[in-house]
């Protein structure tokens, strides 16, 4: 099949999609809410979303060669299928605008302070549109390379953070007084797991038979990866400084000394930005894929151009919202829980209920013949 991926490629799609920008501001969020006990809600939420990944991959395996828009018709009917597709289209559009503004913010503060935001938006959207036009398979191949580089660099830097940090900054590992913030932490942790629904745009084949197990283990690994970033940052900066800095992970990296490399933060951002670029690419691809199925008579290149224009307009409008980050993060957990857990679970239950009925009808037909 043209649009098919291996389980290894799926791992990197999940990893890069979920870690978009999370590595930069997650330590601040977790230090403020759960303190030194942050590892507990992180691994708990990773297990929850690991279960969601199992459900999504099982749905894909039950309907091999099809994506959500195709097999949701068999499960819920044409009307609800289109309704679900429109929901995911709008969901990815909102997430895409948020990520794009984050990317512009990072570029402006660290690399291009004098470059107009409009130029950065235009160039970025053009790039993402071009890659999305090539399809899921090409994106997956690219993610294999990007994912390996990003993982090696980030884990390597975190390793030096653990070596050079102060262990007393993360002790004790569990403080009972911090448990009161666990529920808030679980809610806020939904945002770092945004994007799991991109699995719905990938048609599975027989080679993805073990995808549910692989996806679950991937989510556990991402949980451990988040813990490594949070603990490493706190060991370098301490709790109070981690809370004080907006981009606390970057601030911690500035203090870390690496052999030969003088500016550790610039070195990391060179590779670390690949995760944010990858997140934007896969989100743009998801928007294109859903639109192509909702409007099948329009050519793919026309759809990419129109989406790019809409995307640019929305980003320019969002730039005028001063508290855009707070607005997004206030309702993002509900969008994420709906797209990654609620809808997949309902579809899976309905599919399981309808499957025996379909088999029974098929058996009766064959017996009559």
Protein Blocks (a to p, Z undefined) as FASTA:
>chain_A
ZZdcdfklmmmmmmmmmmgoklmmmmmmmmmmnmmmlmmmmmmmmmmmmmmmmmmmmmmm
mmghiafklmmmmmnojklmmmmmmmmmmmmmmmmmmmmmmmmmmmmmmmmmmbcfklmm
mmmmmmmmmmmmnojklmmmmmmmmmmmmmmmmmmmmmmmmmmmcfklmpcfbdfklmmm
mmmmmmmmmmmmgojlmmmmpccdfklmmmmmmmmmmmmmmmmmmmmmmmmmmmmnomml
mmmpmblmlmmmmmpccehiablmlmmmmmmmmmmmmmmmmmmmmmmmmmmmmmmmbcfk
lmmmmmmmmmmmmmmmmmmpmklmmmmmmmmmmmmmmmmmmmmmmmmmmmmmmmmmmmmm
mmmmmmmZZ
